[in-house]
Amino acid sequence: MRANYRLQRLFVPHDLGHGVAFDADRPQSHYLAHVLRMAEGAELLVFNGRDGEWRARVAAVGKKGVRLAVGRRERPQPPAPDLVYAFAPLKAGRLDYMVQKAVEMGAGTLQPVLTQHTQVAKPPMEKMQANAIEAAEQCGVLALPALRPPVKLDALLAGWETDRRLIFCDEDAATDDPLPALRAVAESKVGVLIGPEGGFSDDERRGLRALPFVTAIPLGPRILRADTAAVAALALVQATLGDWRS
């Protein structure tokens, strides 16, 4: 069922069901009452990543905040996407964009990865979580992706599920066409790995290419920024191996 984009959508932590009522937290109450200027009786959609999407109404607007009352369910909770998106954290702004687009394009897990050329050693996890929620709210996503703690590249590879194909975006590939390499792998479980602004080191690239569960692909004849490469890679993988095929 398609999302209803006519109503405001709000992510909440509360359990949802018919007849449930709860107070929105302070930032959300301010947003609903003073930015959107919602009055009593106004309708919106709420979701928590577990119970599907529900139509709710503003039951009360007061000094302590906004109280919401949950009505009927609009959409059931879908299964969480199985796509693992591993990425080297970028600088502020570009990292926000990367996280938002990954959520929009169906990533089920967000995995920050520290490589030799990664410029952000301590990515802002709370901000990434906020960007993921904002993207989900804006784009009708119900299954919020899991955000994992950062890991070094060698630790990621050592603990990788060997039955999950890892698509590695290699700017030094011998061809510009990624489709033959993607069509050659038929695994249902997939992960995508995007490197940092400076790319992977030669040692990292050799190590990745030596692993049996890794498939290296190019992203065309042009050099792409890391955030652009992320969108291009996710589109290619979703179209050839992911849930866009259904």
C-alpha positions as CSV (number, residue, x, y, z in Angstrom):
1,M,0.0,0.0,0.0
2,R,1.4,3.4,-1.0
3,A,2.0,6.1,1.6
4,N,-0.4,8.9,2.2
5,Y,1.6,12.1,1.5
6,R,-1.3,14.5,2.2
7,L,-0.9,14.1,5.9
8,Q,2.1,15.0,8.1
9,R,4.0,11.9,9.2
10,L,5.7,11.6,12.6
11,F,8.0,8.9,14.0
12,V,7.3,8.1,17.7
13,P,8.8,5.6,20.1
14,H,5.4,4.6,21.7
15,D,3.6,1.4,21.0
16,L,0.7,2.0,18.6
17,G,-2.8,0.6,18.5
18,H,-6.4,1.7,18.2
19,G,-7.3,3.9,21.2
20,V,-3.8,4.5,22.4
21,A,-3.0,8.1,23.5
22,F,0.3,9.7,24.4
23,D,2.1,13.0,24.7
24,A,4.5,14.0,22.0
25,D,7.9,14.9,23.3
26,R,8.9,18.6,23.6
27,P,10.5,19.1,20.2
28,Q,7.7,17.3,18.4
29,S,5.1,19.2,20.4
30,H,6.7,22.5,19.5
31,Y,6.9,21.4,15.8
32,L,3.2,20.4,15.7
33,A,1.8,23.3,17.6
34,H,4.1,26.2,16.6
35,V,5.6,25.3,13.2
36,L,2.7,23.4,11.6
37,R,0.1,25.2,13.8
38,M,-2.0,22.1,14.3
39,A,-5.1,22.6,16.4
40,E,-7.2,20.1,18.3
41,G,-8.8,17.7,15.8
42,A,-6.1,18.0,13.2
43,E,-5.0,14.6,11.7
44,L,-1.6,13.2,11.0
45,L,0.1,9.8,10.6
46,V,2.3,8.2,13.2
47,F,4.7,5.2,13.0
48,N,7.3,3.6,15.2
49,G,9.0,1.1,12.9
50,R,7.3,-1.8,14.6
51,D,3.5,-1.5,14.5
52,G,2.8,-0.1,11.0
53,E,1.4,3.3,10.2
54,W,-1.6,4.8,12.1
55,R,-3.9,7.8,11.6
56,A,-3.9,9.9,14.7
57,R,-5.5,13.2,15.7
58,V,-4.4,16.1,18.0
59,A,-6.4,15.5,21.2
60,A,-5.2,18.5,23.1
61,V,-2.7,21.4,22.7
62,G,-1.5,22.8,26.0
63,K,1.4,24.4,27.8
64,K,2.9,20.9,28.6
65,G,2.7,19.8,24.9
66,V,0.6,18.1,22.4
67,R,-1.4,15.0,23.1
68,L,-2.1,12.5,20.3
69,A,-4.9,10.0,20.1
70,V,-4.4,7.0,17.7
71,G,-7.3,5.9,15.5
72,R,-7.2,3.3,12.7
73,R,-4.2,1.6,11.1
74,E,-3.4,2.9,7.6
75,R,-0.6,0.5,6.6
76,P,0.7,-2.7,8.1
77,Q,4.3,-3.0,9.1
78,P,6.4,-4.4,6.2
79,P,9.4,-6.7,6.7
80,A,12.7,-4.8,7.2
81,P,14.8,-4.4,4.1
82,D,17.6,-6.9,4.0
83,L,20.1,-4.6,2.2
84,V,23.2,-3.8,4.3
85,Y,24.8,-0.4,3.4
86,A,28.4,0.0,4.6
87,F,30.0,3.3,4.1
88,A,33.0,5.4,5.2
89,P,31.6,8.4,7.1
90,L,31.9,11.8,5.3
91,K,32.1,15.3,6.6
92,A,28.9,17.1,7.8
93,G,26.4,17.9,5.2
94,R,27.5,15.2,2.8
95,L,27.1,12.6,5.5
96,D,23.6,13.9,6.2
97,Y,22.7,13.5,2.5
98,M,24.2,10.0,2.3
99,V,22.3,8.7,5.2
100,Q,19.0,10.2,4.0
101,K,19.4,8.8,0.5
102,A,20.3,5.4,1.8
103,V,17.1,5.3,3.8
104,E,15.0,6.5,0.9
105,M,16.5,3.8,-1.4
106,G,15.8,0.8,0.9
107,A,18.8,0.2,3.1
108,G,17.9,-2.1,6.0
109,T,21.2,-1.6,8.0
110,L,23.5,1.4,8.1
111,Q,27.1,0.4,8.9
112,P,29.7,3.1,9.3
113,V,33.2,1.8,8.3
114,L,36.5,3.3,9.2
115,T,39.1,2.9,6.4
116,Q,42.6,4.1,5.9
117,H,41.5,7.3,4.2
118,T,38.3,8.0,6.3
119,Q,38.4,11.6,7.4
120,V,35.7,11.3,10.1
121,A,36.9,8.9,12.8
122,K,34.0,9.5,15.2
123,P,30.8,9.9,13.1
124,P,27.9,11.7,14.9
125,M,25.6,8.7,15.6
126,E,22.8,10.7,17.1
127,K,22.7,13.0,14.1
128,M,22.8,10.1,11.7
129,Q,19.8,8.6,13.5
130,A,18.0,11.9,13.3
131,N,18.6,12.1,9.6
132,A,17.4,8.5,9.1
133,I,14.2,9.3,11.0
134,E,13.6,12.5,9.0
135,A,14.1,10.7,5.7
136,A,11.6,8.0,6.8
137,E,9.1,10.6,7.8
138,Q,9.3,12.4,4.5
139,C,9.4,9.4,2.2
140,G,6.8,7.1,3.6
141,V,9.3,4.6,5.0
142,L,7.9,2.4,7.8
143,A,10.9,0.0,8.5
144,L,13.5,2.3,10.0
145,P,17.0,0.9,9.3
146,A,19.3,-0.3,12.1
147,L,22.2,2.0,12.7
148,R,25.2,0.0,13.8
149,P,28.3,1.3,15.7
150,P,31.3,2.2,13.5
151,V,33.8,-0.6,12.8
152,K,37.2,-0.8,11.1
153,L,37.2,-2.3,7.6
154,D,39.2,-5.4,8.6
155,A,36.7,-6.1,11.4
156,L,33.8,-5.6,9.1
157,L,35.2,-8.1,6.6
158,A,36.2,-10.6,9.3
159,G,32.7,-10.7,10.7
160,W,30.9,-10.5,7.4
161,E,28.3,-13.2,6.6
162,T,30.0,-15.2,3.8
163,D,26.6,-16.0,2.2
164,R,25.9,-12.3,1.8
165,R,27.4,-10.9,-1.4
166,L,29.4,-7.6,-0.7
167,I,29.3,-5.2,-3.6
168,F,32.4,-3.2,-3.6
169,C,32.6,0.0,-5.7
170,D,36.0,0.0,-7.3
171,E,37.1,3.1,-9.2
172,D,40.0,1.1,-10.7
173,A,37.9,-1.5,-12.4
174,A,38.9,-2.5,-15.9
175,T,35.5,-1.8,-17.4
176,D,33.0,1.0,-17.0
177,D,29.9,-1.3,-17.1
178,P,28.8,-2.7,-13.8
179,L,25.8,-4.8,-15.1
180,P,27.7,-8.0,-16.1
181,A,29.3,-8.3,-12.7
182,L,26.0,-7.7,-10.9
183,R,24.1,-10.1,-13.1
184,A,26.7,-12.8,-12.4
185,V,25.8,-13.0,-8.8
186,A,22.4,-14.5,-7.8
187,E,22.6,-14.3,-4.0
188,S,19.4,-13.0,-2.4
189,K,21.3,-11.3,0.4
190,V,23.4,-8.3,-0.5
191,G,25.5,-5.6,1.0
192,V,27.0,-2.4,-0.6
193,L,30.4,-0.9,0.5
194,I,31.2,2.7,-0.3
195,G,34.7,4.2,0.4
196,P,35.7,7.6,1.7
197,E,36.4,10.8,-0.3
198,G,40.0,9.7,-1.0
199,G,38.9,6.2,-2.1
200,F,40.2,2.9,-0.7
201,S,43.9,2.4,-0.3
202,D,45.8,0.0,-2.7
203,D,46.1,-2.5,0.2
204,E,42.4,-2.3,1.0
205,R,41.4,-2.7,-2.6
206,R,43.7,-5.8,-3.0
207,G,42.3,-7.3,0.2
208,L,38.7,-6.8,-0.9
209,R,39.3,-8.3,-4.3
210,A,40.9,-11.4,-2.7
211,L,37.7,-12.3,-0.7
212,P,35.4,-14.8,-2.3
213,F,32.2,-13.1,-1.1
214,V,33.2,-9.7,-2.7
215,T,32.1,-8.5,-6.1
216,A,33.9,-5.4,-7.5
217,I,31.9,-3.1,-9.8
218,P,32.7,0.1,-11.5
219,L,30.3,3.1,-11.5
220,G,30.8,4.3,-15.1
221,P,33.5,6.4,-16.8
222,R,33.4,9.4,-14.5
223,I,34.9,9.8,-11.0
224,L,32.1,10.3,-8.5
225,R,32.0,12.0,-5.2
226,A,31.4,9.5,-2.4
227,D,27.9,10.7,-1.7
228,T,27.0,10.5,-5.4
229,A,28.6,7.1,-5.7
230,A,26.4,5.9,-2.8
231,V,23.2,6.8,-4.7
232,A,24.4,5.3,-8.0
233,A,25.5,2.0,-6.4
234,L,22.3,1.6,-4.4
235,A,20.2,2.2,-7.5
236,L,22.2,-0.3,-9.5
237,V,22.0,-3.0,-6.8
238,Q,18.3,-2.5,-6.1
239,A,17.5,-2.7,-9.8
240,T,19.5,-5.8,-10.5
241,L,19.7,-7.7,-7.2
242,G,17.4,-5.9,-4.7
243,D,13.7,-5.4,-4.1
244,W,13.0,-3.1,-7.1
245,R,12.8,-6.2,-9.2
246,S,9.5,-7.2,-7.6
